Amino acid sequence: MPMATLREVLQNTREQHFAVGAFDTMDHAFAEGILAAAEEAQTPVILAAGDFPGPDYKNLLPYLVDRIARTSVPVCLHFDHGGSYEACVRAIRAGFSSVMIDGSALPFAENISLTKRVVEMAHACQVDVEGEIGHVGANAGSVESRRDDSRYTEPEAAAEFLDKTGVDALAVAIGTAHGVYKEAPKIDFERLRAIRSLVSVPLVMHGASGLSDEDFRRAIQNGMCKINAFTNLTIAVTSRIAADMPSLTNPLQMSHEISLRMTAYAKQEVLRHIRLFGTQSIAGRSRS
Ligand SMILES: [Zn+2]
């Protein structure tokens, strides 16, 4: 299936109160797990990759672009946390169908002007854009953000930001943070409802890894349409592989075995999130 845009995969989310997961990948085995889960559930999915330290994106991205063309469900390839205009240009050239420009740590006017420039450039290439207003900070161990200062999104500022930039989806800060939480986060649902009433595009939640299932349900009910899942997925998958290690004794098959297990465990975790987010299947979508 041809690669989908962000707007295509988020279609109906707002009106019908479900969300689509954006699952970050740093390697092909994890990516295979994400795609296998979406294909089994027959739901759209957002496969995300960013400018994070470590991964071999030069080889991974051509693989993902080719692999997505051979899926049976709509897949958006999303560039997570683009840090500059130039990074977003490189991402579009590499084949992403959606980019996030994260100007959330900048002063309001600078965030608007940077995001607007990226929107004009990306839309000319038929690529969608996610912006961020307010700032989702970082807990320990986060690779998406190194700043630990969170700033809640002001609803009126979110409306002005959308009006002046024309983003296709908007990340907002309502009490979550990237990475591993030391104590349970307190989500400001009232703020989320106020933002939703003023902002017409799909809202995006970052830093969702420490939330309870009930938090997710309430967040989706109150307007979250795209939910980024990374830290908790990675921890769940790698801890299961670590537990399996003593049973892997054949050195000739070990790397293959680890790769297969990573795909299988990632698939299970992603499937759990797809169900939790109530992601509508392709069949359900064509009926709506
Ligand atoms: Zn994030």
Boltz pocket constraint, residues with backbone or C-beta under 6 A from the ligand:
constraints:
  - pocket:
      binder: B
      contacts: [[A, 81], [A, 144], [A, 178], [A, 206], [A, 207], [A, 228]]
      max_distance: 6.0
